[in-house]
Amino acid sequence: MPRPHDPFFKAIFSDVGHAKDLLRGVLPAAVLDSLDLDHLEPEPASFVSDSLDESFSDLIFTCPLQGNQAVVAILLEHKTWQPKHIHLQIFRYMVSIWEADQAENRALRPVIPILVHQGPAPWKLAGFHESFPMLPDSLRAFIPDIRLVFEDLAVVDDQSIGSDFQDPVVRAALALMKHIFSAENTLAVARSLTPDLGTGLDDDQAVRTLRILLEYILDAGVPEVRDHLFQSLHPNLKGQAMTLGDLLRQEGRVEGEIKGKAEGLREAKIQDARKLREHGISWEIITDVTGLRPEDLEAPQET
């Protein structure tokens, strides 16, 4: 089954301006005071293997500290499900960043991990120490304290999205991510979209961003959304000569392209999962890496 949530998250927040607004809304004030977000830059390096790169949704940014030459790495990770040991995946990312620092002969950078969760149910994220029940106090010093900033959209209310984030594109994206599992709420978000998104975007930027938002609704929203989306759009959007009507009328073409890409990606993930199983890797790790479960390898493929 196609999973369009991660590509949407990447499409929105790989934009540095959108990433800055997200960080300002989720990071603690004391951390923000230490960062020079005006000089936030995307990190081009990938810290996962090429064969499994598309299984992850990490975005890496670098940011200097205020009044200091030191640079921090900001790991932005997104999940729509709840892996059992997310701290291990976060820790692997962090170690990969430090190993890259060492290989490039530069000072190790502090890493600020941020986890954004979207899903129909809240995630009760426990601390890493809780993965070791009945641990005597004498051994606690040997368990690393893996801390992360956690933003659970399942429990964030709409008022907070409106007040904590200033960029209308970020607000719309987070609102869609929060409500995408409900037809009624998704359509309510669609009705709030305006031709310019309330920003200083030029026409081409506005068109591209609206297409990203609307294609996400079409591909990820529950089936009832498709029949009512066009009627729910802002009146000015319907009359715009910017192919939004074409996008909806040609939904079959767009959906077919997305489905084709998703099916190809899924088949690659299945092959990766089978190879990992042949090497004796546990399903817990395979699911953490690929998002697949045992039944995914057994179920017939959609045509």
Backbone hydrogen bonds in HBPLUS format (Angstrom, degrees):
<---DONOR---> <-ACCEPTOR-->    atom                        ^
c    i                          cat <-CA-CA->   ^        H-A-AA   ^      H-
h    n   atom  resd res      DA  || num        DHA   H-A  angle D-A-AA Bond
n    s   type  num  typ     dist DA aas  dist angle  dist       angle   num
A0008-PHE N   A0004-PRO O   3.24 MM   4  6.36 155.6  2.30 147.5 154.3     1
A0009-PHE N   A0005-HIS O   2.96 MM   4  6.22 161.3  1.99 153.0 158.2     2
A0010-LYS N   A0006-ASP O   2.94 MM   4  6.20 163.4  1.97 157.7 161.7     3
A0011-ALA N   A0007-PRO O   2.86 MM   4  5.99 157.3  1.92 144.5 151.3     4
A0012-ILE N   A0008-PHE O   3.04 MM   4  6.28 154.3  2.11 153.3 158.3     5
A0013-PHE N   A0009-PHE O   2.97 MM   4  6.04 171.1  1.98 156.2 157.7     6
A0014-SER N   A0010-LYS O   2.92 MM   4  5.41 132.1  2.15 143.9 146.2     7
A0019-ALA N   A0015-ASP O   2.90 MM   4  6.15 158.8  1.95 155.0 162.2     8
A0020-LYS N   A0016-VAL O   2.85 MM   4  6.07 157.7  1.90 153.3 158.1     9
A0021-ASP N   A0017-GLY O   3.27 MM   4  6.53 159.8  2.31 143.6 147.9    10
A0022-LEU N   A0018-HIS O   2.99 MM   4  6.28 156.8  2.05 150.0 156.5    11
A0023-LEU N   A0019-ALA O   2.89 MM   4  6.14 165.4  1.91 156.5 160.1    12
A0024-ARG N   A0020-LYS O   2.93 MM   4  6.18 158.3  1.98 151.2 157.1    13
A0025-GLY N   A0021-ASP O   3.16 MM   4  6.32 133.7  2.38 136.3 147.7    14
A0025-GLY N   A0022-LEU O   3.02 MM   3  5.15 131.8  2.26  97.8 111.5    15
A0026-VAL N   A0022-LEU O   3.07 MM   4  6.32 130.8  2.32 146.6 160.0    16
A0026-VAL N   A0023-LEU O   3.26 MM   3  5.27 136.9  2.46  96.6 107.6    17
A0027-LEU N   A0023-LEU O   2.96 MM   4  5.61 164.6  1.99 152.1 154.3    18
A0031-VAL N   A0028-PRO O   3.04 MM   3  5.38 124.7  2.36 105.6 119.3    19
A0032-LEU N   A0028-PRO O   3.02 MM   4  6.36 162.6  2.05 156.8 162.2    20
A0033-ASP N   A0029-ALA O   2.92 MM   4  6.17 153.3  1.99 152.1 159.1    21
A0034-SER N   A0031-VAL O   2.99 MM   3  5.26 140.8  2.15 104.1 115.6    22
A0035-LEU N   A0032-LEU O   3.11 MM   3  5.22 148.0  2.21 103.8 113.1    23
A0066-GLN N   A0034-SER O   2.86 MM  32  5.48 160.9  1.90 133.2 137.8    24
A0036-ASP N   A0064-PRO O   2.92 MM  28  5.56 156.2  1.98 167.9 159.9    25
A0039-HIS N   A0036-ASP O   3.04 MM   3  5.95 167.3  2.06 125.0 128.9    26
A0040-LEU N   A0037-LEU O   3.08 MM   3  4.94 155.1  2.15 114.8 110.2    27
A0041-GLU N   A0062-THR O   2.93 MM  21  5.33 159.3  1.98 156.5 161.9    28
A0062-THR N   A0041-GLU O   2.75 MM  21  5.33 158.3  1.80 156.4 163.7    29
A0043-GLU N   A0060-ILE O   2.70 MM  17  5.16 162.8  1.73 147.6 141.3    30
A0052-LEU N   A0049-SER O   3.12 MM   3  5.47 139.9  2.29 105.6 116.5    31
A0053-ASP N   A0050-ASP O   3.35 MM   3  5.05 166.1  2.38  99.4 103.4    32
A0055-SER N   A0052-LEU O   2.91 MM   3  5.37 156.5  1.97 116.3 124.2    33
A0056-PHE N   A0053-ASP O   3.19 MM   3  5.85 167.6  2.21 118.0 121.9    34
A0059-LEU N   A0076-LEU O   2.89 MM  17  4.99 142.4  2.03 135.9 147.7    35
A0076-LEU N   A0059-LEU O   2.78 MM  17  4.99 173.1  1.79 160.6 161.8    36
A0061-PHE N   A0074-ILE O   2.99 MM  13  5.07 155.5  2.05 138.8 146.8    37
A0074-ILE N   A0061-PHE O   2.71 MM  13  5.07 167.6  1.72 153.1 157.0    38
A0063-CYS N   A0072-VAL O   2.95 MM   9  5.39 150.4  2.04 152.4 159.5    39
A0072-VAL N   A0063-CYS O   2.84 MM   9  5.39 171.4  1.84 153.5 153.7    40
A0065-LEU N   A0070-ALA O   3.04 MM   5  5.89 151.1  2.12 161.1 157.7    41
A0068-ASN N   A0065-LEU O   3.26 MM   3  5.22 153.0  2.34 128.7 121.2    42
A0073-ALA N   A0110-PRO O   2.84 MM  37  6.21 167.9  1.85 165.7 169.0    43
A0112-ILE N   A0073-ALA O   2.84 MM  39  6.31 158.2  1.89 160.3 167.7    44
A0075-LEU N   A0112-ILE O   3.05 MM  37  6.05 150.2  2.14 130.7 140.1    45
A0114-ILE N   A0075-LEU O   2.75 MM  39  5.93 155.7  1.81 170.6 175.3    46
A0077-GLU N   A0114-ILE O   2.81 MM  37  6.02 177.2  1.81 174.6 175.5    47
A0116-VAL N   A0077-GLU O   2.78 MM  39  6.18 164.2  1.80 160.5 165.2    48
A0079-LYS N   A0116-VAL O   2.96 MM  37  6.39 154.6  2.02 159.3 163.5    49
A0118-GLN N   A0079-LYS O   2.95 MM  39  6.39 162.7  1.98 163.0 168.8    50
A0088-LEU N   A0085-HIS O   3.08 MM   3  5.63 137.9  2.26 111.5 121.1    51
A0090-ILE N   A0086-ILE O   2.99 MM   4  6.29 166.4  2.01 158.4 162.1    52
A0091-PHE N   A0087-HIS O   2.82 MM   4  5.95 155.7  1.88 143.5 150.9    53
A0092-ARG N   A0088-LEU O   2.91 MM   4  6.13 151.4  1.99 144.6 152.0    54
A0093-TYR N   A0089-GLN O   3.07 MM   4  6.39 157.7  2.12 150.1 155.4    55
A0094-MET N   A0090-ILE O   3.00 MM   4  6.33 162.6  2.03 151.3 155.7    56
A0095-VAL N   A0091-PHE O   2.90 MM   4  6.15 165.6  1.92 154.9 158.1    57
A0096-SER N   A0092-ARG O   2.95 MM   4  6.11 155.8  2.01 146.2 153.2    58
A0097-ILE N   A0093-TYR O   2.96 MM   4  6.31 150.6  2.05 152.3 160.3    59
A0098-TRP N   A0094-MET O   3.01 MM   4  6.35 160.2  2.05 152.2 157.3    60
A0099-GLU N   A0095-VAL O   2.81 MM   4  6.04 153.7  1.88 151.0 158.9    61
A0100-ALA N   A0096-SER O   2.98 MM   4  6.17 148.2  2.09 140.3 148.6    62
A0101-ASP N   A0097-ILE O   2.96 MM   4  6.29 150.2  2.05 144.4 152.9    63
A0102-GLN N   A0098-TRP O   2.93 MM   4  6.22 158.4  1.98 147.8 153.2    64
A0103-ALA N   A0099-GLU O   2.88 MM   4  6.10 156.6  1.93 145.5 152.1    65
A0104-GLU N   A0100-ALA O   2.98 MM   4  6.15 144.0  2.11 143.5 152.5    66
A0106-ARG N   A0101-ASP O   3.02 MM   5  5.34 175.9  2.02 152.0 152.9    67
A0105-ASN N   A0102-GLN O   3.02 MM   3  4.95 157.2  2.08 102.2 108.4    68
A0149-VAL N   A0113-PRO O   2.85 MM  36  6.22 170.6  1.86 157.4 157.8    69
A0115-LEU N   A0149-VAL O   2.75 MM  34  6.10 166.2  1.77 171.6 176.5    70
A0151-GLU N   A0115-LEU O   2.86 MM  36  6.17 168.9  1.87 169.1 170.3    71
A0117-HIS N   A0151-GLU O   2.88 MM  34  6.23 165.3  1.90 156.9 160.7    72
A0153-LEU N   A0117-HIS O   2.85 MM  36  5.99 155.5  1.91 165.8 169.3    73
A0125-LEU N   A0123-TRP O   3.09 MM   2  5.62 122.0  2.44 106.0  90.1    74
A0130-GLU N   A0127-GLY O   3.00 MM   3  5.55 143.1  2.14 111.4 121.4    75
A0131-SER N   A0128-PHE O   2.94 MM   3  5.51 163.4  1.97 117.5 122.7    76
A0132-PHE N   A0129-HIS O   3.02 MM   3  5.67 162.0  2.05 118.8 122.6    77
A0139-LEU N   A0136-PRO O   2.93 MM   3  5.68 163.0  1.96 123.3 128.5    78
A0140-ARG N   A0137-ASP O   3.26 MM   3  5.27 154.3  2.33 103.0 110.3    79
A0142-PHE N   A0139-LEU O   3.00 MM   3  5.64 160.2  2.04 118.2 124.6    80
A0143-ILE N   A0140-ARG O   3.08 MM   3  5.47 169.6  2.09 116.5 119.7    81
A0155-VAL N   A0152-ASP O   3.11 MM   3  5.85 160.1  2.15 118.6 123.6    82
A0160-SER N   A0157-ASP O   3.11 MM   3  5.45 123.5  2.45 103.3 116.4    83
A0161-ILE N   A0157-ASP O   3.21 MM   4  6.63 154.4  2.28 148.5 155.9    84
A0162-GLY N   A0158-ASP O   2.99 MM   4  6.25 153.6  2.06 146.7 153.9    85
A0163-SER N   A0159-GLN O   2.96 MM   4  6.20 137.0  2.15 141.2 152.8    86
A0164-ASP N   A0160-SER O   2.72 MM   4  5.56 163.3  1.75 154.6 158.4    87
A0170-VAL N   A0167-ASP O   3.06 MM   3  5.28 116.0  2.49 103.4 118.2    88
A0171-ARG N   A0167-ASP O   2.95 MM   4  6.29 161.2  1.99 156.5 162.6    89
A0172-ALA N   A0168-PRO O   2.91 MM   4  6.05 163.3  1.94 144.4 148.8    90
A0173-ALA N   A0169-VAL O   2.87 MM   4  6.04 161.4  1.90 149.3 154.8    91
A0174-LEU N   A0170-VAL O   2.91 MM   4  6.04 171.6  1.91 155.8 157.8    92
A0175-ALA N   A0171-ARG O   2.90 MM   4  6.00 156.6  1.96 147.4 154.8    93
A0176-LEU N   A0172-ALA O   2.92 MM   4  6.11 156.2  1.98 146.7 153.0    94
A0177-MET N   A0173-ALA O   2.90 MM   4  6.16 162.1  1.93 150.4 155.6    95
A0178-LYS N   A0174-LEU O   2.91 MM   4  6.06 150.3  2.00 144.1 152.1    96
A0179-HIS N   A0175-ALA O   2.96 MM   4  6.10 156.4  2.01 147.4 153.5    97
A0180-ILE N   A0176-LEU O   2.77 MM   4  5.31 121.6  2.11 154.0 160.1    98
A0182-SER N   A0179-HIS O   2.93 MM   3  5.58 167.1  1.95 128.9 130.8    99
A0186-THR N   A0182-SER O   2.90 MM   4  5.95 154.7  1.96 149.1 156.9   100
A0187-LEU N   A0183-ALA O   3.00 MM   4  6.16 163.1  2.03 154.2 157.8   101
A0188-ALA N   A0184-GLU O   3.11 MM   4  6.34 144.4  2.24 138.6 148.6   102
A0189-VAL N   A0185-ASN O   3.06 MM   4  6.38 151.4  2.14 145.5 151.9   103
A0190-ALA N   A0186-THR O   2.94 MM   4  6.28 156.5  2.00 147.1 154.3   104
A0191-ARG N   A0187-LEU O   2.94 MM   4  6.19 147.9  2.04 144.8 152.4   105
A0192-SER N   A0189-VAL O   2.96 MM   3  5.20 138.8  2.13 103.3 115.4   106
A0193-LEU N   A0190-ALA O   3.18 MM   3  5.45 157.4  2.24 106.9 113.6   107
A0197-LEU N   A0194-THR O   3.02 MM   3  4.87 150.7  2.10 103.4 112.7   108
A0199-THR N   A0196-ASP O   3.17 MM   3  6.09 170.8  2.18 127.2 128.4   109
A0206-ALA N   A0202-ASP O   2.92 MM   4  6.14 162.7  1.95 159.6 165.2   110
A0207-VAL N   A0203-ASP O   2.92 MM   4  6.13 158.0  1.97 150.1 155.9   111
A0208-ARG N   A0204-ASP O   2.99 MM   4  6.22 168.4  2.00 151.7 154.5   112
A0209-THR N   A0205-GLN O   2.94 MM   4  6.12 163.9  1.97 151.6 156.2   113
A0210-LEU N   A0206-ALA O   2.90 MM   4  6.03 162.4  1.93 149.2 154.4   114
A0211-ARG N   A0207-VAL O   2.92 MM   4  6.10 155.2  1.98 150.7 157.8   115
A0212-ILE N   A0208-ARG O   3.04 MM   4  6.33 155.2  2.10 145.9 152.3   116
A0213-LEU N   A0209-THR O   3.01 MM   4  6.32 162.3  2.04 151.8 156.0   117
A0214-LEU N   A0210-LEU O   2.81 MM   4  5.98 168.3  1.82 154.8 158.2   118
A0215-GLU N   A0211-ARG O   2.79 MM   4  5.76 162.9  1.82 149.7 154.9   119
A0216-TYR N   A0212-ILE O   3.09 MM   4  6.14 148.9  2.19 138.6 146.9   120
A0217-ILE N   A0213-LEU O   3.10 MM   4  6.44 153.0  2.18 142.8 149.8   121
A0218-LEU N   A0214-LEU O   2.95 MM   4  6.23 163.4  1.98 151.9 155.9   122
A0219-ASP N   A0215-GLU O   2.89 MM   4  5.99 156.1  1.95 145.9 152.4   123
A0220-ALA N   A0216-TYR O   2.78 MM   4  5.63 157.6  1.83 150.9 156.5   124
A0221-GLY N   A0217-ILE O   2.87 MM   4  4.94 145.3  1.99 128.2 136.7   125
A0225-VAL N   A0222-VAL O   2.95 MM   3  5.84 157.8  2.00 131.6 137.4   126
A0226-ARG N   A0223-PRO O   3.16 MM   3  5.83 139.0  2.34 117.8 125.6   127
A0228-HIS N   A0225-VAL O   3.11 MM   3  5.46 140.5  2.27 107.9 118.9   128
A0229-LEU N   A0225-VAL O   2.93 MM   4  5.68 124.6  2.25 159.9 172.5   129
A0232-SER N   A0228-HIS O   3.17 MM   4  6.27 130.4  2.42 142.4 155.5   130
A0232-SER N   A0229-LEU O   2.91 MM   3  5.10 135.9  2.11 102.8 116.2   131
A0233-LEU N   A0230-PHE O   3.26 MM   3  5.49 157.8  2.32 105.7 112.0   132
A0237-LEU N   A0234-HIS O   2.84 MM   3  5.31 138.7  2.01 114.2 126.6   133
A0240-GLN N   A0237-LEU O   3.30 MM   3  5.25 154.3  2.37  99.3 106.9   134
A0247-LEU N   A0243-THR O   2.80 MM   4  5.98 148.6  1.89 141.7 150.3   135
A0248-LEU N   A0244-LEU O   3.14 MM   4  6.48 153.5  2.21 146.8 151.8   136
A0249-ARG N   A0245-GLY O   2.81 MM   4  6.05 165.2  1.83 156.9 161.9   137
A0250-GLN N   A0246-ASP O   2.78 MM   4  5.68 150.7  1.86 146.3 153.2   138
A0251-GLU N   A0248-LEU O   3.19 MM   3  4.91 144.9  2.32 108.9 106.1   139
A0253-ARG N   A0250-GLN O   2.90 MM   3  5.43 121.8  2.25 112.2 126.1   140
A0254-VAL N   A0250-GLN O   3.11 MM   4  6.47 165.0  2.14 160.8 163.9   141
A0255-GLU N   A0251-GLU O   2.70 MM   4  5.74 167.0  1.72 156.5 161.2   142
A0256-GLY N   A0252-GLY O   2.85 MM   4  5.83 148.5  1.95 136.2 145.4   143
A0257-GLU N   A0253-ARG O   2.97 MM   4  6.28 155.2  2.03 151.7 157.3   144
A0258-ILE N   A0254-VAL O   3.00 MM   4  6.28 167.9  2.02 155.1 158.2   145
A0259-LYS N   A0255-GLU O   2.74 MM   4  5.86 161.3  1.77 150.2 156.5   146
A0260-GLY N   A0256-GLY O   2.84 MM   4  5.94 156.5  1.90 144.4 150.9   147
A0261-LYS N   A0257-GLU O   3.06 MM   4  6.31 163.3  2.09 150.4 153.9   148
A0262-ALA N   A0258-ILE O   2.84 MM   4  6.04 160.5  1.88 150.3 156.7   149
A0263-GLU N   A0259-LYS O   2.75 MM   4  5.93 155.8  1.81 150.9 157.2   150
A0264-GLY N   A0260-GLY O   3.04 MM   4  6.24 155.7  2.10 144.4 150.8   151
A0265-LEU N   A0261-LYS O   2.94 MM   4  6.20 158.8  1.99 149.8 155.6   152
A0266-ARG N   A0262-ALA O   2.78 MM   4  5.97 155.6  1.84 147.3 154.8   153
A0267-GLU N   A0263-GLU O   2.91 MM   4  6.09 157.8  1.96 146.2 151.6   154
A0268-ALA N   A0264-GLY O   3.11 MM   4  6.36 152.3  2.19 142.0 149.3   155
A0269-LYS N   A0265-LEU O   2.95 MM   4  6.27 152.0  2.03 146.8 154.8   156
A0270-ILE N   A0266-ARG O   2.86 MM   4  6.17 154.7  1.92 151.2 158.3   157
A0271-GLN N   A0267-GLU O   3.00 MM   4  6.28 157.7  2.06 146.9 152.2   158
A0272-ASP N   A0268-ALA O   2.95 MM   4  6.22 154.8  2.01 144.9 152.2   159
A0273-ALA N   A0269-LYS O   2.81 MM   4  6.08 158.7  1.85 151.5 157.4   160
A0274-ARG N   A0270-ILE O   2.94 MM   4  6.21 156.5  1.99 149.7 155.6   161
A0275-LYS N   A0271-GLN O   3.03 MM   4  6.28 157.4  2.08 147.2 153.0   162
A0276-LEU N   A0272-ASP O   2.92 MM   4  6.19 158.6  1.97 152.1 158.3   163
A0277-ARG N   A0273-ALA O   2.93 MM   4  6.18 154.2  2.00 147.1 154.0   164
A0278-GLU N   A0274-ARG O   2.94 MM   4  6.21 152.6  2.02 145.3 152.8   165
A0279-HIS N   A0275-LYS O   3.17 MM   4  6.47 132.2  2.41 138.3 150.2   166
A0279-HIS N   A0276-LEU O   3.11 MM   3  5.15 133.9  2.34  94.9 107.6   167
A0281-ILE N   A0276-LEU O   2.99 MM   5  5.39 162.2  2.03 152.1 147.2   168
A0280-GLY N   A0277-ARG O   2.88 MM   3  5.01 158.4  1.93 111.8 114.2   169
A0286-ILE N   A0282-SER O   3.06 MM   4  6.38 162.7  2.09 148.8 154.3   170
A0287-THR N   A0283-TRP O   2.82 MM   4  5.87 164.2  1.85 150.6 154.0   171
A0288-ASP N   A0284-GLU O   3.07 MM   4  6.21 151.2  2.16 136.2 144.5   172
A0289-VAL N   A0285-ILE O   2.91 MM   4  6.14 147.2  2.02 148.4 157.0   173
A0290-THR N   A0286-ILE O   2.79 MM   4  5.85 174.8  1.79 159.9 161.6   174
A0291-GLY N   A0287-THR O   2.84 MM   4  4.61 141.4  1.99 119.8 130.0   175
A0296-ASP N   A0293-ARG O   2.87 MM   3  5.38 143.6  2.00 116.5 127.5   176
A0297-LEU N   A0294-PRO O   3.14 MM   3  5.72 146.2  2.26 113.3 121.4   177
A0298-GLU N   A0295-GLU O   3.16 MM   3  5.06 137.5  2.35  94.0 106.0   178
A0299-ALA N   A0295-GLU O   2.89 MM   4  5.95 145.2  2.01 151.8 159.5   179
